[in-house]
Amino acid sequence: MESAIFGLIGVVAGALIATGGEYMLTGRRERREVEAETTALRSARRLASRLIDEELQVADAAVEFCRRYRRWWPTTKRLSMSAWEQGKAILATHYDYDEWNTVMIAMIAVTMLERTYQQYLAAGLKDREIPEDVIKELGQWSGAIGAARQVLEADVGRQAESPSAT
């Protein structure tokens, strides 16, 4: 009878050890999966932020050119918004309402800048001096772009520098 009890205790102990080991391995595996997912999300957010920041930097440089020389930038190339279109869903889940709103307003400013520029091109006014009221709007758009670049700064991985801030 004693040997049966020791045998039963051995079986129970073996089952507990096996179950505990499986539990620990499952926990570790789940933690690794969560860490991998977190790393992937962080990488996707950084990529989206960097590409959107690049679009904002190009737009801000165009605005600065216009404000400084009172002329439209010397190319007919359109301002890109493709990174914004592809990456905005990633950023929307990360930023709080105010940060998201700041970036979204800047991208609206880029859209307005592009539309205004295209209207001047279509009217054949590209080489004329930009009127003062448009220069004032450009200043507001530049402010919005600079604010968005500051929001993106932590995810971009460097201090954002706005040409119009200098």
PASE-532463 format. One record per atom (N, C-alpha, C, O): x, y, z; atom name; residue number from 1. Coordinates in pm, whole numbers, plus 50000, padded with zeros to 5 digits. Atoms other than C-alpha are relative to their C-alpha. Layout:
<rs>
  east north    up name resi
     X     Y     Z   CA  NUM
...
</rs>
This chain:
<rs>
  east north    up name resi
 50081 49882 50000    N    1
 50000 50000 50000   CA    1
 50087 50126 50000    C    1
 50058 50224 49931    O    1
 49911 49886 49993    N    2
 50285 50235 50088   CA    2
 50062 50031 49864    C    2
 50074 50148 49826    O    2
 49938 49978 50130    N    3
 50447 50186 49750   CA    3
 49899 50060 49901    C    3
 49937 50136 49812    O    3
 50104 49943 50087    N    4
 50114 50267 49579   CA    4
 49984 50150 50029    C    4
 49965 50230 49938    O    4
 50013 49859 49962    N    5
 50092 50594 49775   CA    5
 50119 50078 49945    C    5
 50103 50186 49889    O    5
 49882 49932 50053    N    6
 50452 50684 49684   CA    6
 49992 50011 49847    C    6
 50035 50111 49789    O    6
 50017 49997 50145    N    7
 50375 50596 49323   CA    7
 49901 50108 49958    C    7
 49925 50181 49862    O    7
 50101 49898 50030    N    8
 50066 50816 49325   CA    8
 50057 50141 50022    C    8
 50033 50232 49943    O    8
 49936 49871 49973    N    9
 50262 51101 49485   CA    9
 50098 50034 49887    C    9
 50105 50149 49845    O    9
 49907 49978 50111    N   10
 50527 51060 49211   CA   10
 49928 50041 49873    C   10
 49975 50129 49801    O   10
 50077 49965 50120    N   11
 50264 51072 48936   CA   11
 49946 50142 50012    C   11
 49954 50220 49917    O   11
 50055 49865 49979    N   12
 50100 51382 49087   CA   12
 50112 50103 49991    C   12
 50096 50207 49926    O   12
 49888 49907 50005    N   13
 50438 51550 49137   CA   13
 50049 50017 49857    C   13
 50077 50129 49815    O   13
 49957 49993 50140    N   14
 50540 51468 48779   CA   14
 49903 50082 49916    C   14
 49944 50162 49832    O   14
 50102 49924 50074    N   15
 50212 51606 48646   CA   15
 50010 50149 50032    C   15
 49999 50234 49944    O   15
 49988 49860 49959    N   16
 50255 51927 48848   CA   16
 50124 50064 49938    C   16
 50119 50178 49892    O   16
 49876 49947 50059    N   17
 50611 51972 48726   CA   17
 49981 50023 49850    C   17
 50021 50127 49797    O   17
 50023 49987 50144    N   18
 50509 51912 48365   CA   18
 49906 50116 49970    C   18
 49930 50195 49879    O   18
 50096 49892 50020    N   19
 50211 52146 48393   CA   19
 50063 50135 50030    C   19
 50044 50232 49956    O   19
 49932 49875 49964    N   20
 50418 52414 48568   CA   20
 50100 50042 49894    C   20
 50111 50160 49860    O   20
 49902 49971 50106    N   21
 50689 52387 48304   CA   21
 49931 50051 49874    C   21
 49977 50147 49812    O   21
 50076 49957 50118    N   22
 50434 52417 48024   CA   22
 49943 50140 50022    C   22
 49944 50223 49930    O   22
 50054 49868 49966    N   23
 50275 52716 48200   CA   23
 50109 50108 49986    C   23
 50085 50214 49929    O   23
 49890 49904 50009    N   24
 50612 52890 48229   CA   24
 50041 50024 49855    C   24
 50066 50137 49815    O   24
 49962 49985 50140    N   25
 50699 52821 47866   CA   25
 49895 50078 49922    C   25
 49929 50161 49838    O   25
 50108 49927 50066    N   26
 50359 52946 47749   CA   26
 50006 50148 50035    C   26
 49991 50234 49948    O   26
 49989 49861 49956    N   27
 50399 53263 47956   CA   27
 50115 50072 49932    C   27
 50100 50185 49887    O   27
 49884 49940 50068    N   28
 50744 53328 47812   CA   28
 49972 50022 49853    C   28
 50007 50127 49797    O   28
 50032 49990 50142    N   29
 50620 53263 47458   CA   29
 49904 50117 49977    C   29
 49921 50194 49883    O   29
 50095 49890 50014    N   30
 50328 53502 47507   CA   30
 50068 50135 50021    C   30
 50039 50231 49949    O   30
 49927 49875 49977    N   31
 50559 53772 47648   CA   31
 50086 50036 49879    C   31
 50093 50152 49838    O   31
 49918 49975 50119    N   32
 50793 53731 47350   CA   32
 49913 50049 49883    C   32
 49951 50138 49809    O   32
 50090 49958 50107    N   33
 50498 53761 47112   CA   33
 49952 50143 50021    C   33
 49946 50221 49925    O   33
 50043 49863 49969    N   34
 50374 54076 47287   CA   34
 50115 50097 49975    C   34
 50094 50203 49917    O   34
 49884 49914 50023    N   35
 50726 54223 47283   CA   35
 50027 50017 49851    C   35
 50060 50126 49806    O   35
 49979 49992 50145    N   36
 50761 54140 46913   CA   36
 49895 50090 49936    C   36
 49927 50170 49848    O   36
 50107 49917 50053    N   37
 50423 54301 46839   CA   37
 50024 50147 50036    C   37
 50004 50235 49953    O   37
 49971 49864 49956    N   38
 50517 54609 47043   CA   38
 50115 50060 49919    C   38
 50109 50175 49878    O   38
 49886 49953 50080    N   39
 50849 54636 46860   CA   39
 49956 50029 49857    C   39
 49999 50128 49798    O   39
 50049 49979 50137    N   40
 50673 54600 46523   CA   40
 49917 50127 49991    C   40
 49930 50204 49895    O   40
 50081 49878 50000    N   41
 50422 54872 46613   CA   41
 50087 50125 50016    C   41
 50064 50226 49949    O   41
 49909 49888 49980    N   42
 50698 55101 46736   CA   42
 50076 50031 49871    C   42
 50094 50147 49834    O   42
 49928 49982 50126    N   43
 50892 55045 46412   CA   43
 49910 50061 49893    C   43
 49952 50150 49819    O   43
 50095 49947 50099    N   44
 50584 55110 46198   CA   44
 49968 50146 50029    C   44
 49958 50228 49937    O   44
 50029 49862 49962    N   45
 50507 55427 46393   CA   45
 50119 50091 49968    C   45
 50101 50202 49918    O   45
 49880 49920 50029    N   46
 50866 55551 46359   CA   46
 50012 50022 49849    C   46
 50041 50133 49805    O   46
 49992 49987 50145    N   47
 50864 55482 45984   CA   47
 49896 50099 49949    C   47
 49928 50189 49871    O   47
 50107 49908 50043    N   48
 50529 55657 45935   CA   48
 50034 50143 50042    C   48
 50018 50236 49962    O   48
 49966 49866 49950    N   49
 50643 55952 46149   CA   49
 50112 50063 49917    C   49
 50105 50180 49882    O   49
 49887 49947 50077    N   50
 50970 55990 45959   CA   50
 49958 50040 49859    C   50
 49999 50146 49809    O   50
 50041 49970 50137    N   51
 50806 55977 45617   CA   51
 49905 50120 49996    C   51
 49913 50203 49906    O   51
 50091 49886 49993    N   52
 50530 56219 45718   CA   52
 50079 50127 50033    C   52
 50053 50233 49977    O   52
 49915 49886 49968    N   53
 50790 56449 45873   CA   53
 50075 50048 49877    C   53
 50093 50169 49858    O   53
 49931 49961 50124    N   54
 50978 56444 45544   CA   54
 49907 50081 49910    C   54
 49947 50182 49853    O   54
 50097 49925 50081    N   55
 50664 56555 45360   CA   55
 49976 50139 50059    C   55
 49965 50237 49985    O   55
 50020 49871 49934    N   56
 50612 56831 45616   CA   56
 50123 50090 49981    C   56
 50109 50211 49962    O   56
 49876 49922 50018    N   57
 50976 56940 45585   CA   57
 50007 50058 49859    C   57
 50045 50174 49842    O   57
 50000 49952 50138    N   58
 50946 56969 45206   CA   58
 49898 50113 49985    C   58
 49927 50216 49923    O   58
 50103 49896 50008    N   59
 50622 57167 45240   CA   59
 50045 50126 50072    C   59
 50023 50237 50023    O   59
 49952 49884 49925    N   60
 50778 57394 45502   CA   60
 50109 50074 49923    C   60
 50114 50197 49925    O   60
 49897 49936 50083    N   61
 51076 57459 45275   CA   61
 49935 50077 49885    C   61
 49981 50186 49850    O   61
 50071 49930 50108    N   62
 50835 57551 44994   CA   62
 49936 50129 50053    C   62
 49943 50233 49989    O   62
 50062 49882 49939    N   63
 50648 57788 45226   CA   63
 50107 50106 50027    C   63
 50087 50224 49999    O   63
 49892 49905 49968    N   64
 50974 57947 45339   CA   64
 50051 50069 49874    C   64
 50077 50189 49874    O   64
 49958 49941 50128    N   65
 51081 57998 44977   CA   65
 49900 50108 49957    C   65
 49939 50219 49920    O   65
 50105 49907 50043    N   66
 50749 58165 44897   CA   66
 49999 50127 50085    C   66
 49986 50237 50033    O   66
 50002 49885 49910    N   67
 50760 58390 45202   CA   67
 50124 50088 49981    C   67
 50114 50211 49985    O   67
 49875 49924 50014    N   68
 51121 58492 45149   CA   68
 50006 50075 49867    C   68
 50043 50193 49863    O   68
 49984 49941 50133    N   69
 51107 58556 44772   CA   69
 49870 50053 49941    C   69
 49870 50114 49833    O   69
 50132 49955 50045    N   70
 50733 58632 44739   CA   70
 49967 49945 49860    C   70
 49897 50008 49781    O   70
 50026 50072 50125    N   71
 50725 58387 44448   CA   71
 49973 49854 50036    C   71
 50011 49807 50143    O   71
 50023 50143 49978    N   72
 50609 58029 44413   CA   72
 50128 49924 49974    C   72
 50214 49968 49897    O   72
 49878 50078 50016    N   73
 50872 57760 44436   CA   73
 50020 49965 49854    C   73
 49923 49951 49780    O   73
 49968 50007 50143    N   74
 51050 57703 44103   CA   74
 49983 49863 49935    C   74
 50055 49831 49840    O   74
 50025 50128 50064    N   75
 50917 57358 44020   CA   75
 49850 49977 49994    C   75
 49774 50032 50074    O   75
 50143 50032 50008    N   76
 50583 57224 43910   CA   76
 49969 49868 50068    C   76
 49857 49817 50060    O   76
 50019 50127 49929    N   77
 50632 56909 44116   CA   77
 49900 50020 50115    C   77
 49907 50118 50189    O   77
 50102 49993 49895    N   78
 50338 56844 44347   CA   78
 50060 49962 50135    C   78
 50152 49881 50143    O   78
 49962 50040 49865    N   79
 50381 56826 44722   CA   79
 49941 49863 50028    C   79
 49823 49838 50000    O   79
 50044 50137 49975    N   80
 50358 56464 44829   CA   80
 49922 49991 50130    C   80
 49954 50057 50229    O   80
 50077 50031 49879    N   81
 50100 56341 45078   CA   81
 49982 49848 50012    C   81
 49897 49801 50088    O   81
 50017 50146 50001    N   82
 50144 55967 45015   CA   82
 50036 49936 50133    C   82
 49969 49842 50176    O   82
 49964 50057 49869    N   83
 50320 55896 45346   CA   83
 49888 50026 50101    C   83
 49857 49941 50184    O   83
 50113 49968 49913    N   84
 50036 56071 45526   CA   84
 49884 49905 49973    C   84
 49825 49851 50067    O   84
 50112 50089 50034    N   85
 49775 55868 45340   CA   85
 50026 49857 50048    C   85
 49934 49789 50093    O   85
 49967 50137 49960    N   86
 49958 55544 45418   CA   86
 50022 49986 50150    C   86
 49997 49878 50205    O   86
 49961 50014 49861    N   87
 50064 55620 45775   CA   87
 49910 50062 50104    C   87
 49933 50045 50223    O   87
 50081 49928 49902    N   88
 49789 55825 45933   CA   88
 49924 49908 50094    C   88
 49900 49945 50209    O   88
 50071 50092 49911    N   89
 49604 55523 46073   CA   89
 50091 49952 50114    C   89
 50046 49933 50227    O   89
 49904 50042 49897    N   90
 49917 55416 46260   CA   90
 50016 50111 50104    C   90
 50018 50084 50224    O   90
 49983 49888 49907    N   91
 49961 55763 46410   CA   91
 49873 50029 50078    C   91
 49880 50070 50194    O   91
 50127 49971 49933    N   92
 49592 55802 46493   CA   92
 49981 49915 50125    C   92
 49919 49960 50221    O   92
 50014 50087 49882    N   93
 49611 55510 46735   CA   93
 50101 50031 50108    C   93
 50087 49985 50222    O   93
 49893 49972 49905    N   94
 49921 55646 46906   CA   94
 49984 50134 50073    C   94
 50003 50141 50194    O   94
 50003 49866 49943    N   95
 49868 56017 46963   CA   95
 49869 50029 50071    C   95
 49764 49976 50037    O   95
 50123 49956 49936    N   96
 49622 56178 47200   CA   96
 49929 50097 49906    C   96
 49981 50131 49799    O   96
 50084 49917 50089    N   97
 49349 56401 47057   CA   97
 50072 50127 49956    C   97
 50071 50159 49838    O   97
 49935 49873 50034    N   98
 49547 56727 47072   CA   98
 50119 49980 49905    C   98
 50137 50057 49811    O   98
 49885 50027 50087    N   99
 49861 56577 46917   CA   99
 49952 49961 49860    C   99
 50004 50009 49759    O   99
 50055 50044 50128    N  100
 49659 56406 46645   CA  100
 49943 50118 49923    C  100
 49966 50131 49803    O  100
 50060 49883 50062    N  101
 49469 56726 46575   CA  101
 50108 50093 49944    C  101
 50091 50149 49836    O  101
 49889 49916 50045    N  102
 49797 56920 46545   CA  102
 50059 49948 49869    C  102
 50084 50025 49776    O  102
 49945 50059 50122    N  103
 49933 56678 46285   CA  103
 49899 50008 49886    C  103
 49935 50039 49773    O  103
 50104 49997 50102    N  104
 49602 56662 46100   CA  104
 49985 50141 49942    C  104
 49970 50156 49820    O  104
 50011 49861 50048    N  105
 49579 57044 46079   CA  105
 50117 50034 49909    C  105
 50100 50103 49809    O  105
 49883 49975 50086    N  106
 49932 57057 45936   CA  106
 49982 49936 49864    C  106
 50018 49995 49762    O  106
 50019 50067 50128    N  107
 49840 56808 45668   CA  107
 49891 50070 49918    C  107
 49896 50072 49796    O  107
 50100 49918 50070    N  108
 49533 57016 45584   CA  108
 50068 50125 49943    C  108
 50038 50167 49832    O  108
 49925 49883 50048    N  109
 49769 57316 45555   CA  109
 50080 49964 49875    C  109
 50087 50043 49781    O  109
 49924 50044 50119    N  110
 49986 57118 45310   CA  110
 49905 49986 49881    C  110
 49940 50024 49769    O  110
 50101 50013 50107    N  111
 49673 57036 45109   CA  111
 49960 50138 49947    C  111
 49951 50158 49826    O  111
 50037 49864 50042    N  112
 49573 57403 45105   CA  112
 50113 50068 49923    C  112
 50089 50138 49825    O  112
 49884 49945 50069    N  113
 49924 57504 45004   CA  113
 50008 49946 49858    C  113
 50027 50022 49763    O  113
 49995 50063 50133    N  114
 49921 57258 44715   CA  114
 49887 50051 49911    C  114
 49909 50083 49794    O  114
 50115 49952 50080    N  115
 49573 57366 44599   CA  115
 50019 50144 49956    C  115
 49991 50179 49841    O  115
 49977 49859 50035    N  116
 49663 57734 44612   CA  116
 50105 50011 49890    C  116
 50089 50087 49794    O  116
 49893 49999 50100    N  117
 49982 57669 44418   CA  117
 49947 49954 49864    C  117
 49977 50016 49762    O  117
 50054 50051 50125    N  118
 49796 57465 44155   CA  118
 49904 50101 49935    C  118
 49898 50110 49813    O  118
 50089 49895 50055    N  119
 49538 57745 44116   CA  119
 50082 50110 49933    C  119
 50045 50159 49826    O  119
 49913 49899 50060    N  120
 49817 57994 44051   CA  120
 50062 49948 49871    C  120
 50074 50022 49774    O  120
 49945 50059 50123    N  121
 49974 57757 43799   CA  121
 49896 50000 49888    C  121
 49925 50040 49776    O  121
 50106 50009 50101    N  122
 49643 57703 43619   CA  122
 49963 50137 49944    C  122
 49927 50149 49827    O  122
 50034 49864 50046    N  123
 49582 58078 43600   CA  123
 50117 50069 49932    C  123
 50104 50183 49886    O  123
 49883 49941 50064    N  124
 49931 58138 43460   CA  124
 50066 50109 50085    C  124
 50132 50197 50031    O  124
 49949 49896 49911    N  125
 50030 58344 43766   CA  125
 50121 49954 50082    C  125
 50159 50021 50178    O  125
 49891 50057 49923    N  126
 50319 58130 43889   CA  126
 50117 50096 50020    C  126
 50179 50098 50126    O  126
 49882 49914 49993    N  127
 50584 58392 43814   CA  127
 49970 50140 50051    C  127
 50059 50225 50056    O  127
 50034 49870 49943    N  128
 50397 58687 43961   CA  128
 50025 50002 50150    C  128
 50030 49897 50215    O  128
 49979 49986 49856    N  129
 50459 58823 44308   CA  129
 49875 49951 50075    C  129
 49762 49977 50035    O  129
 50110 50052 49919    N  130
 50249 58651 44573   CA  130
 49941 50115 50081    C  130
 50015 50189 50146    O  130
 50063 49890 49925    N  131
 49994 58892 44726   CA  131
 50019 49985 50152    C  131
 50039 49875 50203    O  131
 49977 49996 49856    N  132
 50029 58993 45091   CA  132
 49904 49911 50078    C  132
 49944 49847 50176    O  132
 50095 50085 49927    N  133
 49711 58812 45201   CA  133
 50038 49853 49990    C  133
 50018 49778 50085    O  133
 49955 50139 50015    N  134
 49849 58486 45063   CA  134
 50127 49978 50083    C  134
 50144 49871 50141    O  134
 49879 50010 49918    N  135
 50184 58553 45233   CA  135
 49961 49978 50147    C  135
 50024 49897 50216    O  135
 50046 50018 49862    N  136
 49996 58583 45565   CA  136
 49948 49858 50022    C  136
 49976 49797 50125    O  136
 50048 50138 49990    N  137
 49821 58252 45501   CA  137
 50117 49902 50004    C  137
 50116 49805 50081    O  137
 49881 50086 50001    N  138
 50157 58094 45422   CA  138
 50065 49997 50139    C  138
 50113 49893 50183    O  138
 49945 49994 49865    N  139
 50279 58210 45763   CA  139
 49922 49913 50097    C  139
 49981 49846 50181    O  139
 50083 50084 49914    N  140
 49986 58040 45934   CA  140
 50024 49852 49969    C  140
 50034 49770 50060    O  140
 49976 50139 50039    N  141
 50044 57721 45737   CA  141
 50136 49954 50050    C  141
 50151 49840 50094    O  141
 49867 50034 49951    N  142
 50412 57729 45829   CA  142
 49996 49972 50151    C  142
 50062 49880 50199    O  142
 50015 50022 49857    N  143
 50318 57758 46197   CA  143
 49938 49865 50030    C  143
 49981 49795 50121    O  143
 50067 50130 49982    N  144
 50088 57456 46169   CA  144
 50096 49885 49969    C  144
 50098 49784 50038    O  144
 49904 50103 50040    N  145
 50358 57255 45993   CA  145
 50108 49985 50108    C  145
 50144 49873 50144    O  145
 49899 50006 49894    N  146
 50618 57345 46257   CA  146
 49948 49933 50126    C  146
 50020 49855 50188    O  146
 50060 50061 49881    N  147
 50381 57246 46539   CA  147
 49988 49848 49981    C  147
 50013 49772 50075    O  147
 50012 50144 50027    N  148
 50318 56907 46375   CA  148
 50135 49932 50004    C  148
 50147 49820 50054    O  148
 49866 50059 49998    N  149
 50688 56845 46330   CA  149
 50049 49984 50143    C  149
 50122 49890 50174    O  149
 49965 50015 49859    N  150
 50732 56904 46703   CA  150
 49929 49880 50062    C  150
 49989 49809 50143    O  150
 50073 50118 49950    N  151
 50463 56643 46777   CA  151
 50070 49873 49953    C  151
 50086 49778 50031    O  151
 49937 50119 50057    N  152
 50637 56394 46548   CA  152
 50143 49979 50049    C  152
 50199 49871 50032    O  152
 49858 50000 49963    N  153
 50980 56473 46694   CA  153
 50044 49875 50076    C  153
 50146 49815 50040    O  153
 49958 50115 49920    N  154
 50994 56192 46952   CA  154
 50003 49872 49918    C  154
 50092 49788 49936    O  154
 50005 50121 50081    N  155
 50896 55927 46698   CA  155
 50096 50005 49882    C  155
 50138 49901 49831    O  155
 49907 49985 50111    N  156
 51120 56067 46425   CA  156
 50141 49962 50045    C  156
 50221 49911 49967    O  156
 49871 50040 49945    N  157
 51420 56016 46652   CA  157
 50106 50107 49992    C  157
 50224 50078 50009    O  157
 49907 49888 50001    N  158
 51579 56358 46619   CA  158
 49917 50124 50028    C  158
 49794 50121 50019    O  158
 50071 49875 49978    N  159
 51492 56714 46703   CA  159
 49962 50058 49866    C  159
 50047 50083 49782    O  159
 50047 49943 50126    N  160
 51274 56851 46423   CA  160
 50038 50146 49994    C  160
 50022 50220 50092    O  160
 49963 49861 50021    N  161
 51400 57178 46281   CA  161
 49917 50056 49887    C  161
 49919 50003 49776    O  161
 50082 49935 50101    N  162
 51164 57403 46094   CA  162
 50078 50116 49940    C  162
 50125 50203 50014    O  162
 49925 49891 50061    N  163
 51332 57633 45839   CA  163
 49939 50135 50033    C  163
 50012 50234 50043    O  163
 50064 49872 49975    N  164
 51076 57904 45914   CA  164
 50013 50041 50146    C  164
 49977 50153 50181    O  164
 49980 49966 49859    N  165
 51159 57891 46288   CA  165
 50129 50078 50019    C  165
 50151 50136 50124    O  165
 49871 49930 49988    N  166
 51501 58038 46217   CA  166
 49992 50141 49950    C  166
 50092 50213 49953    O  166
</rs>
